[in-house]
Amino acid sequence: MTQASTTAESRDTAPRTITSADEARDVIRMLDQTIAALAEVIEEEDRLVRAGRLSEVARLAQTKTGYARRYLSDSLRLRDSLPKLRSELGGELDSVKARHAAFQGRLQRNLTALATAHAVSEGIVRGVAGEMTRTATPQTYGASGRTPAVDLRTARPLSVCRTL
C-alpha cells in the first residue's frame, strides 16, 4: 500500500478505538516510529531552511504532511482509549507522554524557525516592492522645496516566481 493511499484512508475513516493492551502497544510502537520519521523530516527541513534552499523545503511538505496525519491519528486513538487501558499499560504511558512532550518541543522549535524564515522573506519582498515604488516616483521638488510623498497609485506591481 502506498503512502498516498494510506493517507487517503486515514482521512476518510474515523480512528478505530483500541480494544486491547497489545493493540495499544502496537499503536505506541507505530507512534514512536512515526515520531522518529517526522523528526528526521523536520531536521532535514531545518537544515535546508538554514542553508536557504527553500525550493527543496517545499518538496518535503507532502512527506511531512503524511507523517503528521499518521502521528495525529495514532495520538488520537491512544488518547481516546486511555481511560480503559490505563491500568493495563501503567508505566508505558509515562514514557509515551515523555517522548510526546520532547517531540512537541522539537516541533515548536521547527515552527519558530519556519516563521522566522517566512518573516525574513516577507520583509525582503516588501523592501523590494517599496524600492521599486520609490524609484518609479518622479524625483522632483514640490512647492515646499521637498520631494513629494510616494503616490501609491503609481506603484508598479511586483510579481514573484515561486518555482525558483
KABELMO-V982779 format. One record per backbone hydrogen bond with DSSP energy under -0.5 kcal/mol. CO is the residue of the C=O (numbers start at 1). NH is the residue of the N-H. E is the energy in kcal/mol with one decimal. If there is no record, write none. Layout:
<<CO	NH	E> <CO	NH	E>>
This chain:
<<2	6	-2.2> <3	7	-2.6> <4	8	-2.3> <5	9	-2.4> <6	10	-2.2> <7	11	-1.4> <8	12	-1.7> <9	13	-1.6> <20	24	-2.0> <21	25	-2.4> <22	26	-2.0> <23	27	-2.3> <24	28	-2.6> <25	29	-2.5> <26	30	-2.6> <27	31	-2.7> <28	32	-2.5> <29	33	-2.2> <30	34	-2.6> <31	35	-2.7> <32	36	-2.3> <33	37	-2.5> <34	38	-3.0> <35	39	-2.5> <36	40	-1.8> <37	41	-2.0> <38	42	-2.5> <39	43	-2.5> <40	44	-2.4> <41	45	-2.6> <42	46	-2.7> <43	47	-2.4> <44	48	-2.5> <45	49	-2.5> <46	50	-2.6> <47	51	-1.6> <48	52	-0.5> <48	53	-2.5> <49	52	-1.2> <52	54	-1.1> <53	56	-0.7> <53	57	-1.1> <54	58	-1.8> <55	59	-0.8> <56	60	-0.7> <57	60	-1.2> <58	61	-1.0> <60	64	-2.9> <61	65	-2.6> <62	66	-2.1> <63	67	-2.2> <64	68	-2.5> <65	69	-2.4> <66	70	-2.0> <67	71	-2.7> <68	72	-2.6> <69	73	-2.7> <70	74	-2.7> <71	75	-2.5> <72	76	-2.6> <73	77	-2.3> <74	78	-2.4> <75	79	-2.8> <76	80	-2.8> <77	81	-1.1> <78	82	-0.8> <79	82	-0.8> <81	84	-0.5> <81	85	-1.1> <82	85	-0.7> <82	86	-2.0> <85	89	-2.2> <86	90	-2.1> <89	92	-2.1> <90	93	-1.2> <90	94	-0.6> <91	95	-1.7> <92	96	-1.9> <93	97	-2.6> <94	98	-2.1> <95	99	-2.3> <96	100	-2.6> <97	101	-2.5> <98	102	-2.3> <99	103	-2.3> <100	104	-2.4> <101	105	-1.9> <102	106	-1.9> <103	107	-2.8> <104	108	-2.2> <105	109	-1.9> <106	110	-1.9> <107	111	-2.5> <108	112	-2.1> <109	113	-2.2> <110	114	-2.4> <111	115	-2.4> <112	116	-2.2> <113	117	-2.4> <114	118	-2.3> <115	119	-2.5> <116	120	-2.6> <117	121	-2.4> <118	122	-2.7> <119	123	-2.4> <120	124	-2.2> <121	125	-2.4> <122	126	-2.7> <123	127	-2.2> <124	128	-2.5> <125	129	-2.6> <126	130	-2.6> <127	131	-2.4> <128	132	-2.4> <129	133	-2.2> <130	134	-2.5> <131	135	-2.4> <132	136	-1.4> <133	137	-1.1> <138	140	-1.3> <140	148	-0.6> <142	145	-1.6> <146	142	-3.5> <150	152	-0.8> <151	154	-1.7> <152	155	-1.0> <160	162	-0.6> <161	164	-0.6>>
